[in-house]
Amino acid sequence: MGDVVAQLPRVPLGDWFQALVSWLENSIGPVFDFVDLAIRSTVSGLTSILLWPPEVVVLAILVLLALWLRGWRFALFTLVGFGLVISMLEFEPAMQTLALVLVATVIAVVISVPVGILAARHRRVSLLVRPVLDLMQTMPAFVYLIPVIFFFNIGTVPGVVATVIFALPPGVRLTELGIRQVDTEVVEAGEAFGAPPSRILTGIQLPLAMPSIMAGINQVIMLSLSMVVIAGMVGAEGLGTEVYTAVTRVQLGPGFEAGVAVVILAVYLDRITAVLSDRAPAARAARRAAAAGA
């Protein structure tokens, strides 16, 4: 067996990839500079907005939003949870992490939803996108950091870009799934009335697929939060830096506090996005139909 392996020629896949990265850097370097400036400025500006009001004011806004969307029980959890974050002196890193997650989520959604729509409407696009998504989901996250750091250096930007790559696949898959699951009879009825494809998409398919799309956005947010530690490893400010520093210095207490802050932030974002999915027109119609049938 060893002789057979020795006779096989080596495939220099790593060398080809390195040559591709070098070519991209030399050919479209200004594009990466623009992306770096745009992401860094956006994250910095959003962080400044979140940290500008006093901590108590931000806490009150989060509690009122929770009360409006989910009721007093979740509002109480928000009050206790983020009050604990403030008391642990983790509020500023939590807001830095929130800004990073929001920017990464918006970028991922802006990319994933149109790609998911194209994949649902064109089989060739779906066949092309599927292995790429498989690669993005199975590739270790640390591998993303090698070319990302090469393009953008150390800091917030490589953390955001790596987070987008890691979190994007669920948005594409669930958008495609939601549109494909729309009843074909409803689509055919729209076509029979002479509605153009764009009107069928915006008036029929997207509204009916919204629960699935929102579930994809929820997964994008959760995966983005799971990347905060890796983002902290490459210099992104926030709770990831707190956790990474605690790990490297074997500091149990600070690491646990930062981890608890990540959990509280994750639960809050998860519940907020979940209720937005529940309030989609298709979800409300399904609940009314179920209640009528009962």
C-alpha positions as CSV (number, residue, x, y, z in Angstrom):
1,M,0.0,0.0,0.0
2,G,2.8,2.3,0.9
3,D,4.5,1.7,-2.5
4,V,1.3,2.6,-4.3
5,V,0.9,5.8,-2.4
6,A,4.6,6.6,-3.1
7,Q,4.0,6.3,-6.8
8,L,1.1,8.7,-6.9
9,P,2.1,12.2,-7.9
10,R,1.5,15.0,-5.4
11,V,-1.3,17.4,-6.2
12,P,-0.1,20.9,-5.2
13,L,-3.6,22.1,-4.2
14,G,-2.2,24.3,-1.5
15,D,0.3,25.9,-3.9
16,W,-2.5,26.6,-6.4
17,F,-4.6,28.2,-3.7
18,Q,-1.7,30.4,-2.5
19,A,-1.1,31.5,-6.1
20,L,-4.8,32.4,-6.4
21,V,-4.8,34.4,-3.2
22,S,-1.6,36.2,-4.4
23,W,-3.2,36.9,-7.8
24,L,-6.3,38.3,-6.2
25,E,-4.2,40.5,-3.9
26,N,-2.2,41.9,-6.8
27,S,-5.2,42.3,-9.2
28,I,-8.0,43.7,-7.1
29,G,-6.1,45.0,-4.0
30,P,-8.1,48.3,-4.0
31,V,-11.4,46.4,-3.7
32,F,-10.2,44.7,-0.6
33,D,-9.0,48.1,0.8
34,F,-12.5,49.5,0.1
35,V,-14.2,46.5,1.8
36,D,-11.8,46.9,4.8
37,L,-12.7,50.6,5.1
38,A,-16.4,50.0,4.7
39,I,-16.7,47.2,7.3
40,R,-14.3,48.8,9.8
41,S,-16.2,52.1,9.6
42,T,-19.6,50.5,9.9
43,V,-18.7,48.4,12.9
44,S,-17.0,51.3,14.6
45,G,-19.9,53.6,14.0
46,L,-22.5,51.1,15.2
47,T,-20.4,50.4,18.3
48,S,-20.2,54.1,19.0
49,I,-24.0,54.4,18.7
50,L,-24.6,51.4,21.0
51,L,-22.2,52.8,23.6
52,W,-23.2,56.5,23.4
53,P,-26.2,56.3,25.7
54,P,-25.8,55.4,29.4
55,E,-25.9,51.7,30.1
56,V,-29.2,52.1,31.9
57,V,-30.8,53.7,28.9
58,V,-29.7,50.9,26.6
59,L,-31.0,48.4,29.1
60,A,-34.3,50.1,29.2
61,I,-34.6,50.1,25.4
62,L,-33.8,46.3,25.3
63,V,-36.4,45.6,28.0
64,L,-39.1,47.7,26.3
65,L,-38.3,45.9,23.0
66,A,-38.6,42.5,24.7
67,L,-41.9,43.6,26.4
68,W,-43.4,44.7,23.1
69,L,-42.4,41.6,21.2
70,R,-42.6,38.8,23.7
71,G,-44.3,39.9,26.9
72,W,-43.4,40.6,30.5
73,R,-41.6,37.2,31.1
74,F,-39.0,37.8,28.4
75,A,-38.8,41.5,29.5
76,L,-38.0,40.3,33.0
77,F,-35.3,37.9,31.7
78,T,-33.8,40.8,29.7
79,L,-33.7,43.0,32.7
80,V,-32.1,40.4,34.9
81,G,-29.7,39.1,32.1
82,F,-28.4,42.4,30.8
83,G,-28.4,43.8,34.4
84,L,-26.0,40.9,35.2
85,V,-23.9,41.8,32.1
86,I,-23.6,45.3,33.3
87,S,-22.7,44.2,36.8
88,M,-20.0,42.0,35.5
89,L,-18.5,45.0,33.6
90,E,-19.1,43.1,30.3
91,F,-21.5,45.7,28.9
92,E,-19.0,47.4,26.6
93,P,-17.6,44.1,25.1
94,A,-21.2,42.9,24.7
95,M,-22.1,45.9,22.7
96,Q,-18.9,45.6,20.6
97,T,-19.9,41.9,19.9
98,L,-23.5,42.9,19.1
99,A,-22.2,45.5,16.6
100,L,-20.0,42.9,14.9
101,V,-22.8,40.3,14.8
102,L,-25.3,42.8,13.4
103,V,-22.9,43.9,10.6
104,A,-22.0,40.3,9.8
105,T,-25.7,39.3,9.8
106,V,-26.7,42.1,7.5
107,I,-23.9,41.3,5.0
108,A,-24.8,37.5,5.1
109,V,-28.5,38.2,4.6
110,V,-27.9,40.6,1.7
111,I,-25.9,37.8,0.0
112,S,-27.8,34.7,1.1
113,V,-31.4,35.7,0.3
114,P,-30.8,36.7,-3.3
115,V,-28.6,33.6,-3.9
116,G,-31.3,31.4,-2.2
117,I,-34.0,32.9,-4.5
118,L,-31.9,32.2,-7.6
119,A,-31.2,28.7,-6.4
120,A,-34.9,28.1,-5.9
121,R,-35.9,29.4,-9.4
122,H,-33.0,28.0,-11.4
123,R,-31.9,24.4,-10.9
124,R,-28.5,25.0,-12.4
125,V,-27.7,27.6,-9.8
126,S,-28.9,25.3,-7.1
127,L,-26.6,22.5,-8.4
128,L,-23.7,25.0,-8.5
129,V,-24.3,26.5,-5.1
130,R,-24.9,23.3,-3.1
131,P,-21.3,22.0,-3.1
132,V,-20.0,25.5,-2.3
133,L,-22.3,25.7,0.7
134,D,-21.2,22.2,1.8
135,L,-17.6,23.3,1.6
136,M,-18.3,26.5,3.6
137,Q,-20.1,24.5,6.3
138,T,-17.6,21.7,6.7
139,M,-14.3,23.7,6.3
140,P,-12.8,24.4,9.7
141,A,-13.3,28.0,10.6
142,F,-9.6,28.6,11.3
143,V,-8.9,27.8,7.6
144,Y,-10.9,30.9,6.6
145,L,-8.7,33.1,8.7
146,I,-5.5,32.4,6.6
147,P,-6.6,34.2,3.4
148,V,-8.8,36.7,5.3
149,I,-5.8,37.8,7.4
150,F,-3.7,37.9,4.2
151,F,-6.2,40.3,2.6
152,F,-7.3,42.4,5.6
153,N,-4.6,42.1,8.2
154,I,-5.4,41.8,11.9
155,G,-8.5,43.5,13.4
156,T,-12.2,43.6,13.2
157,V,-12.6,43.2,9.4
158,P,-11.1,39.6,9.2
159,G,-13.4,38.6,12.0
160,V,-16.5,39.9,10.2
161,V,-15.5,38.4,6.9
162,A,-14.8,35.0,8.5
163,T,-18.1,35.2,10.4
164,V,-20.0,36.0,7.2
165,I,-18.5,33.0,5.3
166,F,-19.2,30.7,8.2
167,A,-22.8,31.9,8.9
168,L,-24.0,32.4,5.3
169,P,-25.0,28.8,4.2
170,P,-28.2,28.4,6.4
171,G,-29.5,31.7,5.0
172,V,-29.2,30.4,1.4
173,R,-30.5,26.9,2.1
174,L,-33.6,28.0,4.1
175,T,-34.4,30.7,1.6
176,E,-34.3,28.2,-1.2
177,L,-36.3,25.6,0.8
178,G,-39.0,28.2,1.8
179,I,-39.6,29.3,-1.8
180,R,-39.6,25.7,-3.1
181,Q,-42.2,24.7,-0.5
182,V,-44.7,27.4,-1.7
183,D,-47.7,25.6,-3.1
184,T,-47.4,25.4,-6.8
185,E,-51.2,25.8,-7.2
186,V,-50.9,29.3,-5.6
187,V,-48.1,30.2,-8.0
188,E,-50.1,28.9,-11.0
189,A,-53.1,30.9,-9.9
190,G,-50.9,34.1,-9.9
191,E,-49.7,33.2,-13.4
192,A,-53.2,32.6,-14.6
193,F,-54.1,36.1,-13.5
194,G,-51.3,37.4,-15.6
195,A,-48.9,38.4,-12.8
196,P,-45.3,38.8,-14.0
197,P,-42.6,36.6,-12.4
198,S,-41.3,39.5,-10.3
199,R,-44.8,40.1,-8.9
200,I,-45.3,36.4,-8.2
201,L,-41.9,36.5,-6.3
202,T,-42.6,39.6,-4.2
203,G,-46.4,39.1,-3.8
204,I,-46.7,35.3,-3.3
205,Q,-43.5,33.4,-2.9
206,L,-41.5,35.6,-0.5
207,P,-44.5,36.3,1.9
208,L,-45.3,32.6,2.1
209,A,-41.6,31.6,2.4
210,M,-41.0,34.3,5.1
211,P,-41.1,31.9,8.1
212,S,-38.4,29.8,6.5
213,I,-36.4,32.8,5.5
214,M,-36.6,34.2,9.1
215,A,-35.5,30.8,10.4
216,G,-32.5,31.1,8.2
217,I,-31.7,34.6,9.5
218,N,-32.0,33.3,13.0
219,Q,-29.5,30.6,12.2
220,V,-27.2,33.2,10.7
221,I,-27.3,35.2,13.9
222,M,-26.6,32.2,16.1
223,L,-23.7,31.0,13.9
224,S,-22.3,34.6,13.9
225,L,-22.3,34.6,17.7
226,S,-20.6,31.2,17.7
227,M,-17.7,32.9,15.8
228,V,-17.0,35.7,18.4
229,V,-14.1,33.8,20.0
230,I,-12.5,33.2,16.7
231,A,-13.0,36.8,15.7
232,G,-11.4,37.8,19.0
233,M,-8.4,35.7,18.1
234,V,-7.7,37.9,15.1
235,G,-8.1,41.2,16.9
236,A,-11.8,41.9,16.8
237,E,-12.9,43.7,20.0
238,G,-15.7,42.3,22.1
239,L,-16.6,39.2,24.2
240,G,-14.5,37.0,21.9
241,T,-11.3,38.9,23.0
242,E,-12.4,38.5,26.6
243,V,-12.8,34.7,26.2
244,Y,-9.6,34.3,24.2
245,T,-7.6,36.3,26.7
246,A,-9.0,34.2,29.6
247,V,-8.1,31.0,27.8
248,T,-4.5,32.0,27.0
249,R,-4.0,33.2,30.6
250,V,-6.0,30.3,32.2
251,Q,-8.3,32.8,33.9
252,L,-11.4,30.8,34.9
253,G,-13.5,33.6,36.4
254,P,-13.2,36.2,33.6
255,G,-13.7,33.5,31.0
256,F,-16.8,32.3,32.6
257,E,-18.2,35.8,32.9
258,A,-17.6,36.5,29.3
259,G,-19.2,33.2,28.3
260,V,-22.3,34.0,30.3
261,A,-22.5,37.4,28.6
262,V,-22.4,35.6,25.2
263,V,-25.2,33.2,26.2
264,I,-27.4,36.1,27.4
265,L,-26.8,38.0,24.2
266,A,-27.5,34.8,22.1
267,V,-30.8,34.1,23.9
268,Y,-32.0,37.6,23.5
269,L,-31.2,37.7,19.8
270,D,-32.7,34.2,19.3
271,R,-36.0,35.1,20.9
272,I,-36.3,38.4,19.1
273,T,-35.8,37.0,15.7
274,A,-38.0,34.0,16.5
275,V,-40.9,36.3,17.3
276,L,-40.4,38.2,14.0
277,S,-40.8,34.9,12.2
278,D,-44.0,34.1,14.2
279,R,-45.5,37.4,13.2
280,A,-45.0,36.8,9.5
281,P,-48.3,36.8,7.5
282,A,-47.9,33.2,6.5
283,A,-47.3,32.1,10.1
284,R,-50.3,34.0,11.3
285,A,-52.5,32.5,8.6
286,A,-51.3,29.0,9.5
287,R,-52.1,29.5,13.1
288,R,-55.6,30.8,12.3
289,A,-56.2,27.8,10.0
290,A,-55.1,25.5,12.7
291,A,-57.3,27.2,15.3
292,A,-60.3,27.0,12.9
293,G,-59.7,23.4,12.2
294,A,-59.5,22.6,16.0
